[in-house]
């Protein structure tokens, strides 16, 4: 796409640093292949968890938002140990000798992971117990110990135990007649030691803390004093469920003396290995793998710090846990559970609520024509910036397609849709109520959403929808919906493309982009893509879309090389801005190093994993890497290339990782509308690069430091800026 360089754009550009002395191709190749130039992926992912923890520790965030971030740390670490650590353990046990990009064996990576992960886990729990719990108490949210309950509170929780908890519990003895029970993945348990007073013999038992019950048991609320605004606040009281059970264990072991009880938490390997070529029915295979997930090897055993060594040894020996995978921690062991506290309805302790905006052109009166949405799309392309812009128009688009008598077919990919999905309901309505031809690719390998997707796939099939489950060996991660409509004597196709999932819940929490278009080339590419996904197609020459694993890698590499060439030819200095969730792919990193060596300025906004080292003299001194962790999950992928003033901007589903480029069906789509280019360049990417509140800058050793505003700089929080822009009535 061609356009003149704008004054605003010139402000974004800076003269490049002097290029290093040119090296011969062989010398450059050897230098850029050195493990010293790369950050370990797993350590980088743990550094991201540390940045999330820092948000929990940031007193500028409202109290319950800080609790939310702490819960996210717990949840993220569970997935990290289930998937990343689980995979490394499997590699190590299989004797895999292949080194990571930074030159580490699986065993060495596991050792480095343990040191950093243990530090993060301890720091998180210390902050919860020493800082957040006292602050919650001051704010009227009290987490109590059983022995500190008042008489009335104790009567309340004891009654709750007797009526609700006790019937669910199943104490499991461990002795010659009772084998050690299976401890399921992510379960919180009590290791109980009892004594038979008749013979003095000590016995061991396991009690599973019911995951179906609230892990923080609510106790009767009470009202506090009058606030300044005249309202009366409620005080909330809770006790941990495992503590309640611990203090009532005598009811589970009548006639025995309960000597001691300690909590422990198990994380198992959940890395699903699907033998697709041997699976006649992928859906059946996925159901079986989901069932078997709970039987994976233990990758993390967290035990209460007060648990004595002999009790700990019983767990280690019977679950065959490597001592390196045992973590002795202060409670609570399941940090994810504190999300229950974060959801308390206290507006004064949360971020200020906001109402996502709907652009004026998509606000239709009740009596609007049924084809109003399509009329708007024919007149202009539409881009939404979620969650600042509402996700409702995406649902409206599909509902309009379902109900319009001229729509002949709807084709769509579904990766994560969640429960009670209005998107899926629109597809069901189109097939069931209006007889439309609906074809949906449901990705069954969407990690930890497999069960939900299996359920939706079955329901769609029951209503006559054509459901496919993707391609052998590939995960379909693209986000695209295609509507085929008859208009007079011709057929027109309408397309929605996104960087995020068709999930109406996460669309309120994730930052993403949506594009509505009826561009003929993109629509034709969409048709070819669905033929590739649902049928047999070897098409390689897509018109505008970049599709992995077909042409995305080659085209992306070409764009970097073209930027180098444009920079060298002048007159404008080269500039690349890449916003993504993760940067892992070594060939792409090497090209970015080469672009830096050529003098191209490169700004990377990478939320999570980044294996590139910035600021290395002679290699990456022209590269800056920043990460933004804030109220919303930065999820969009936006790729900008200056190209000597003939700018190219792409958005889509693909991060720069080998799996995305080689083993997934991904789509990047061009942003060509001048207004949208200006918005993404000047009102999105530039704002991220100027963020000096939530932005953290990556150092060459892989650590991060907060951006430090220069004297006189205006403080800028990118996400607050976007929220304010919607209040000002600004829409892309």
PyMOL commands that set and color helices and strands:
alter all, ss='L'
color gray80, all
select helices_A, chain A and resi 7-12+25-32+35-37+41-57+63-93+106-138+146-148+151-168+241-246+249-251+276-278+282-295+309-319+323-325+335-342+347-349+360-362+372-379+392-403+422-432+450-462+506-508+520-534+552-569+586-597+643-645+658-662+674-690+718-727
alter helices_A, ss='H'
color red, helices_A
select strands_A, chain A and resi 141-143+172-174+188-196+202-208+216-226+232-240+256-268+298-304+326-329+382-386+407-414+437-442+466-468+475-476+480-487+490-498+510-517+546-548+575-580+601-606+623-628+633-634+637-641+648-652+664-670+695-698+704-706
alter strands_A, ss='S'
color yellow, strands_A
deselect
rebuild
show_as cartoon
